[in-house]
């Protein structure tokens, strides 16, 4: 559906700079709308109809971003931080000016699938406890893995502070590796659940959200946009 919006918003949202910077671009005669110089950032343009260029390079408007990132270790799931590198540092400027934010969070030392968007409704659907979008993790642990690990996770793990978790799935896959599937997003949940059965998590990697798996072609720090089909996969709980 076509959408009418101000030219300066179009340009800012598309990574051409702040509103003030794109207004300067207009005043300098560097912005073309349908082949004509436009010096007025307040001019209305229509998506899918009008052609916008900066320095004769086309600038396409994309209202919503849906991104899969392979989060590396040592990076925080935030939009800004005065000290640490954030997940947005891996994305192009258009994502930052477009209001992209991480959907939920992974701990600083946790790696794997992280989704980012500027679509608040879509993000809320994933994070809402009512949707029960499950997340699958691979944990490397220390300690003796209980023989009844699967039963204990399925029977509602009780955390050290008395919190009772929803039933979860745990499978001892190999050596000191455990695959854990949770249906809620409590603080440090996987690590705390493992601690409740005498295990310490040495490394943690998220592989899936719903039926959406991390693209194996993405190395840590790499990202790509989701396809239309992939956007619905987090809500497939099979």
KEKE-3310 file (N, C-alpha, C; in steps of 0.2 Angstrom, whole numbers, plus 5000, padded with zeros to 4 digits):
npx = (5004:5003:5011:5010:5023:5034:5047:5060:5058:5058:5071:5079:5075:5079:5093:5100:5105:5102:5087:5090:5102:5097:5089:5098:5104:5094:5093:5105:5103:5105:5096:5084:5067:5058:5066:5068:5075:5073:5071:5064:5062:5050:5041:5029:5030:5027:5027:5032:5027:5033:5050:5065:5081:5098:5111:5110:5109:5098:5086:5078:5063:5060:5049:5048:5060:5066:5076:5089:5102:5118:5123:5138:5149:5152:5146:5133:5115:5108:5102:5111:5126:5138:5150:5151:5152:5137:5123:5118:5129:5133:5125:5119:5119:5106:5097:5099:5095:5082:5076:5078:5078:5083:5074:5069:5083:5100:5111:5127:5138:5132:5129:5122:5106:5098:5085:5080:5071:5060:5047:5036:5024:5026:5037:5032:5023:5031:5038:5028:5021:5009:5010:5019:5031:5044:5061:5076:5091:5108:5118:5134:5140:5146:5149:5139:5128:5111:5103:5089:5087:5078:5065:5065:5066:5054:5045:5043:5055:5061:5068:5082:5077:5064:5056:5044:5046:5039:5035:5048:5060:5073:5087:5100:5113:5126:5142:5146:5136:5120:5104:5092:5075:5065:5049:5047:5053:5063:5074:5091:5087:5090:5102:5100:5091:5098:5107:5099:5098:5111:5121:5133:5133:5144:5145:5133:5122:5110:5099:5087:5071:5055:5050:5060:5076:5094:5103:5114:5124:5128:5141:5148:5142:5138:5123:5107:5092:5075:5065:5048:5041:5049:5047:5035:5038:5044:5032:5028:5025:5031)
npy = (4994:5011:5025:5041:5053:5065:5072:5073:5064:5052:5052:5052:5041:5032:5031:5042:5052:5064:5073:5086:5086:5080:5090:5099:5093:5094:5108:5111:5106:5093:5083:5074:5073:5063:5066:5079:5093:5095:5106:5107:5100:5097:5093:5082:5065:5049:5033:5019:5026:5039:5044:5045:5053:5054:5064:5059:5045:5032:5031:5021:5018:5010:5004:4995:4985:4969:4958:4946:4942:4935:4934:4939:4934:4944:4956:4967:4967:4979:4996:5007:5011:5017:5011:4997:4987:4987:4977:4984:4990:4982:4984:4993:5011:5015:5007:5011:5024:5021:5017:5004:4990:4977:4962:4957:4950:4944:4937:4945:4936:4927:4918:4918:4916:4932:4943:4958:4973:4986:4986:4987:4980:4967:4963:4963:4952:4942:4942:4942:4933:4926:4921:4911:4908:4898:4895:4889:4882:4879:4872:4872:4863:4862:4849:4835:4828:4826:4810:4810:4822:4827:4824:4832:4845:4845:4845:4857:4867:4874:4889:4897:4907:4904:4905:4898:4889:4888:4872:4864:4859:4847:4840:4829:4829:4826:4822:4835:4843:4851:4852:4864:4869:4883:4891:4904:4920:4923:4932:4928:4914:4901:4898:4899:4889:4878:4879:4875:4862:4858:4861:4871:4883:4885:4889:4897:4896:4902:4894:4893:4902:4899:4891:4896:4896:4899:4905:4895:4900:4912:4920:4924:4940:4943:4947:4947:4951:4945:4934:4936:4925:4919:4928:4924:4912:4912:4911:4898:4885:4871)
npz = (5000:4995:5003:5010:5014:5022:5013:5020:5031:5024:5019:5030:5037:5029:5030:5026:5035:5049:5052:5051:5044:5032:5027:5024:5014:5004:5003:4997:4984:4981:4981:4972:4966:4957:4946:4947:4955:4972:4985:4996:5011:5017:5008:5002:4998:4989:4993:4982:4971:4969:4964:4972:4974:4979:4976:4964:4966:4968:4982:4991:5000:5015:5026:5037:5045:5046:5053:5054:5065:5068:5083:5091:5104:5118:5115:5118:5119:5115:5110:5111:5120:5131:5134:5129:5114:5104:5097:5087:5081:5071:5060:5045:5044:5041:5048:5061:5061:5057:5068:5073:5084:5096:5097:5112:5121:5121:5133:5136:5135:5127:5112:5095:5087:5085:5084:5075:5073:5068:5069:5080:5084:5078:5085:5098:5097:5097:5109:5118:5132:5130:5117:5118:5111:5107:5112:5107:5113:5114:5126:5133:5147:5164:5177:5183:5173:5176:5175:5175:5168:5157:5162:5174:5169:5162:5172:5178:5183:5198:5202:5211:5218:5220:5210:5199:5184:5168:5160:5152:5139:5139:5133:5133:5123:5119:5126:5136:5132:5131:5124:5126:5127:5129:5135:5138:5144:5155:5166:5163:5161:5156:5161:5175:5176:5173:5184:5194:5193:5196:5187:5178:5166:5153:5140:5129:5116:5105:5094:5088:5086:5088:5073:5066:5061:5065:5051:5044:5036:5040:5048:5065:5069:5057:5046:5040:5030:5034:5025:5018:5022:5032:5042:5049:5054:5068:5076:5074:5083:5083)
capx = (5000:5007:5011:5013:5026:5038:5054:5065:5057:5060:5078:5082:5073:5083:5100:5104:5107:5097:5082:5093:5106:5094:5086:5104:5105:5089:5095:5111:5101:5107:5090:5079:5061:5055:5071:5068:5078:5068:5074:5059:5061:5043:5037:5026:5032:5022:5030:5029:5025:5039:5057:5069:5088:5102:5117:5108:5108:5091:5085:5072:5060:5058:5046:5050:5065:5066:5083:5092:5109:5122:5126:5144:5151:5155:5142:5127:5109:5105:5103:5117:5130:5143:5156:5152:5149:5130:5122:5117:5135:5134:5120:5120:5116:5099:5094:5099:5090:5075:5073:5078:5080:5083:5068:5072:5090:5104:5117:5133:5142:5128:5129:5117:5100:5095:5080:5080:5066:5057:5040:5034:5019:5029:5041:5027:5020:5037:5039:5022:5020:5003:5011:5024:5036:5049:5068:5080:5098:5113:5122:5139:5139:5151:5145:5136:5122:5107:5100:5082:5087:5072:5060:5065:5064:5047:5041:5043:5061:5060:5074:5084:5073:5058:5052:5043:5046:5035:5038:5053:5063:5080:5090:5108:5114:5133:5147:5144:5131:5113:5099:5086:5070:5060:5043:5046:5060:5065:5081:5096:5083:5093:5108:5097:5087:5104:5110:5094:5100:5118:5125:5135:5133:5150:5144:5126:5121:5103:5099:5080:5065:5049:5053:5065:5083:5099:5105:5121:5129:5130:5146:5146:5143:5134:5116:5103:5085:5071:5060:5041:5039:5052:5044:5030:5041:5044:5026:5026:5028:5031)
capy = (5000:5017:5029:5048:5055:5070:5070:5073:5058:5047:5052:5051:5034:5028:5031:5048:5057:5066:5077:5092:5084:5079:5096:5103:5090:5097:5115:5111:5104:5086:5079:5074:5069:5062:5069:5087:5096:5097:5110:5107:5093:5095:5090:5075:5060:5044:5026:5015:5031:5044:5042:5049:5051:5059:5064:5055:5038:5030:5030:5017:5019:5003:5006:4990:4981:4962:4956:4940:4943:4930:4938:4936:4934:4950:4961:4968:4967:4986:5001:5011:5010:5021:5007:4991:4987:4984:4973:4989:4992:4978:4985:4999:5017:5016:5003:5015:5030:5019:5015:4996:4988:4970:4959:4953:4951:4938:4940:4948:4931:4922:4919:4915:4920:4937:4946:4965:4976:4993:4985:4985:4975:4961:4962:4961:4946:4937:4943:4941:4926:4922:4917:4905:4907:4894:4897:4883:4884:4874:4874:4868:4864:4858:4846:4829:4829:4821:4805:4812:4829:4828:4824:4837:4851:4845:4845:4864:4869:4879:4893:4898:4913:4901:4906:4891:4890:4884:4866:4865:4853:4847:4834:4828:4827:4823:4825:4840:4848:4850:4856:4866:4873:4886:4894:4910:4924:4926:4934:4922:4909:4895:4897:4898:4882:4873:4879:4872:4854:4856:4862:4878:4885:4887:4893:4896:4898:4901:4891:4894:4905:4895:4887:4900:4894:4903:4904:4893:4904:4918:4920:4929:4947:4944:4948:4947:4952:4940:4934:4937:4918:4919:4933:4921:4906:4912:4909:4891:4881:4864)
capz = (5000:4995:5009:5009:5020:5021:5010:5025:5034:5019:5018:5037:5039:5024:5032:5023:5040:5053:5049:5049:5038:5025:5025:5021:5007:5000:5001:4993:4978:4980:4981:4966:4966:4950:4941:4948:4961:4977:4990:5002:5015:5019:5002:5003:4993:4990:4992:4976:4966:4968:4964:4976:4973:4983:4972:4958:4968:4971:4989:4992:5007:5018:5032:5042:5044:5049:5053:5058:5066:5072:5088:5093:5111:5120:5112:5122:5115:5116:5104:5113:5126:5132:5135:5126:5108:5104:5091:5081:5077:5065:5055:5042:5047:5039:5053:5067:5060:5056:5074:5074:5091:5097:5100:5117:5122:5123:5137:5133:5133:5124:5105:5091:5084:5088:5079:5076:5069:5070:5069:5087:5084:5077:5091:5104:5096:5098:5116:5123:5135:5128:5111:5119:5105:5110:5110:5107:5115:5115:5131:5136:5154:5168:5182:5182:5170:5179:5171:5174:5166:5153:5167:5178:5165:5160:5178:5180:5187:5203:5202:5217:5221:5221:5204:5195:5177:5163:5158:5146:5136:5139:5130:5134:5116:5118:5131:5141:5128:5132:5121:5130:5124:5134:5132:5142:5143:5161:5166:5163:5163:5154:5166:5181:5176:5174:5190:5198:5193:5198:5181:5177:5159:5151:5134:5127:5109:5103:5088:5085:5089:5085:5068:5063:5064:5063:5045:5045:5032:5044:5054:5070:5067:5050:5047:5033:5031:5034:5019:5021:5025:5038:5047:5052:5057:5075:5079:5073:5089:5082)
cpx = (5004:5006:5014:5017:5031:5045:5059:5064:5060:5067:5081:5081:5077:5091:5104:5106:5101:5092:5086:5098:5103:5091:5092:5105:5100:5091:5101:5109:5103:5102:5085:5073:5058:5059:5071:5071:5073:5072:5070:5059:5054:5039:5035:5028:5028:5027:5027:5027:5031:5046:5061:5076:5092:5109:5116:5108:5101:5091:5078:5069:5058:5055:5048:5056:5064:5072:5085:5099:5112:5126:5132:5145:5154:5151:5135:5121:5105:5106:5109:5120:5136:5150:5157:5149:5142:5129:5120:5123:5136:5130:5122:5117:5108:5095:5094:5094:5083:5072:5073:5081:5080:5077:5070:5079:5093:5109:5123:5138:5138:5128:5123:5112:5098:5091:5080:5075:5064:5050:5038:5029:5021:5033:5037:5024:5025:5038:5034:5022:5015:5005:5016:5028:5042:5056:5072:5087:5102:5118:5128:5140:5145:5146:5142:5129:5117:5104:5092:5082:5080:5066:5059:5063:5057:5043:5041:5049:5059:5067:5076:5080:5066:5053:5051:5042:5041:5038:5043:5056:5070:5082:5098:5110:5121:5138:5144:5139:5124:5109:5093:5081:5065:5055:5042:5053:5062:5072:5086:5093:5087:5099:5105:5094:5093:5107:5106:5095:5107:5123:5127:5136:5140:5150:5136:5125:5113:5103:5092:5075:5059:5052:5058:5072:5088:5102:5113:5126:5131:5135:5144:5147:5139:5127:5113:5096:5081:5066:5053:5039:5042:5050:5038:5032:5042:5038:5023:5029:5027:5038)
cpy = (5006:5021:5036:5050:5061:5068:5069:5067:5052:5046:5050:5043:5029:5028:5037:5053:5059:5071:5083:5091:5083:5085:5100:5100:5093:5104:5116:5108:5097:5081:5079:5070:5069:5066:5076:5088:5098:5100:5110:5101:5092:5093:5083:5071:5053:5037:5022:5019:5035:5041:5047:5048:5057:5058:5059:5047:5037:5029:5027:5017:5012:5005:5002:4986:4974:4959:4950:4942:4937:4934:4935:4937:4941:4957:4961:4969:4974:4990:5005:5009:5014:5018:5002:4992:4984:4980:4978:4991:4988:4979:4992:5005:5018:5012:5007:5021:5028:5016:5007:4995:4980:4967:4954:4954:4944:4941:4941:4942:4925:4923:4917:4919:4926:4941:4954:4968:4983:4992:4982:4980:4968:4958:4959:4954:4940:4937:4941:4934:4922:4918:4911:4903:4904:4896:4890:4885:4878:4876:4869:4869:4860:4855:4839:4830:4824:4816:4807:4819:4831:4828:4830:4844:4851:4846:4852:4865:4874:4883:4894:4903:4910:4902:4899:4892:4886:4877:4867:4859:4853:4840:4834:4825:4824:4826:4829:4845:4846:4854:4858:4871:4876:4890:4901:4914:4927:4928:4928:4915:4902:4893:4896:4891:4877:4873:4875:4864:4853:4857:4869:4878:4888:4892:4892:4899:4897:4899:4893:4898:4902:4891:4890:4899:4899:4901:4901:4896:4910:4917:4925:4936:4949:4944:4948:4949:4946:4940:4935:4930:4917:4923:4929:4915:4906:4910:4902:4887:4873:4861)
cpz = (5000:5001:5008:5015:5018:5018:5015:5029:5030:5019:5025:5038:5034:5025:5029:5028:5044:5049:5047:5044:5032:5023:5022:5014:5002:4998:4997:4986:4976:4980:4975:4968:4959:4945:4942:4955:4966:4983:4997:5005:5017:5014:5003:4996:4994:4988:4986:4970:4964:4968:4967:4975:4977:4979:4966:4959:4971:4978:4990:4999:5009:5025:5038:5040:5049:5048:5057:5059:5070:5077:5091:5101:5112:5118:5116:5117:5117:5110:5105:5119:5126:5132:5130:5119:5108:5097:5085:5077:5071:5059:5051:5045:5046:5045:5059:5066:5059:5062:5076:5081:5091:5100:5105:5118:5123:5128:5133:5131:5129:5116:5101:5088:5088:5082:5080:5071:5072:5070:5076:5088:5083:5083:5097:5103:5098:5106:5121:5125:5132:5121:5112:5114:5109:5107:5111:5108:5115:5120:5132:5143:5158:5174:5179:5179:5172:5174:5170:5172:5162:5158:5171:5175:5163:5166:5181:5185:5191:5203:5210:5221:5222:5215:5201:5188:5173:5162:5152:5144:5137:5137:5130:5127:5115:5123:5136:5137:5129:5128:5125:5126:5129:5131:5135:5142:5150:5161:5167:5164:5162:5159:5173:5182:5177:5181:5195:5198:5194:5192:5180:5169:5158:5145:5132:5120:5108:5096:5084:5089:5085:5080:5064:5066:5061:5056:5046:5041:5035:5049:5059:5068:5061:5051:5040:5035:5031:5028:5023:5024:5031:5044:5051:5056:5065:5079:5077:5078:5088:5083)
residu = (UNK:UNK:UNK:UNK:UNK:UNK:UNK:UNK:UNK:UNK:UNK:UNK:UNK:UNK:UNK:UNK:UNK:UNK:UNK:UNK:UNK:UNK:UNK:UNK:UNK:UNK:UNK:UNK:UNK:UNK:UNK:UNK:UNK:UNK:UNK:UNK:UNK:UNK:UNK:UNK:UNK:UNK:UNK:UNK:UNK:UNK:UNK:UNK:UNK:UNK:UNK:UNK:UNK:UNK:UNK:UNK:UNK:UNK:UNK:UNK:UNK:UNK:UNK:UNK:UNK:UNK:UNK:UNK:UNK:UNK:UNK:UNK:UNK:UNK:UNK:UNK:UNK:UNK:UNK:UNK:UNK:UNK:UNK:UNK:UNK:UNK:UNK:UNK:UNK:UNK:UNK:UNK:UNK:UNK:UNK:UNK:UNK:UNK:UNK:UNK:UNK:UNK:UNK:UNK:UNK:UNK:UNK:UNK:UNK:UNK:UNK:UNK:UNK:UNK:UNK:UNK:UNK:UNK:UNK:UNK:UNK:UNK:UNK:UNK:UNK:UNK:UNK:UNK:UNK:UNK:UNK:UNK:UNK:UNK:UNK:UNK:UNK:UNK:UNK:UNK:UNK:UNK:UNK:UNK:UNK:UNK:UNK:UNK:UNK:UNK:UNK:UNK:UNK:UNK:UNK:UNK:UNK:UNK:UNK:UNK:UNK:UNK:UNK:UNK:UNK:UNK:UNK:UNK:UNK:UNK:UNK:UNK:UNK:UNK:UNK:UNK:UNK:UNK:UNK:UNK:UNK:UNK:UNK:UNK:UNK:UNK:UNK:UNK:UNK:UNK:UNK:UNK:UNK:UNK:UNK:UNK:UNK:UNK:UNK:UNK:UNK:UNK:UNK:UNK:UNK:UNK:UNK:UNK:UNK:UNK:UNK:UNK:UNK:UNK:UNK:UNK:UNK:UNK:UNK:UNK:UNK:UNK:UNK:UNK:UNK:UNK:UNK:UNK:UNK:UNK:UNK:UNK:UNK:UNK:UNK:UNK:UNK:UNK)
# end
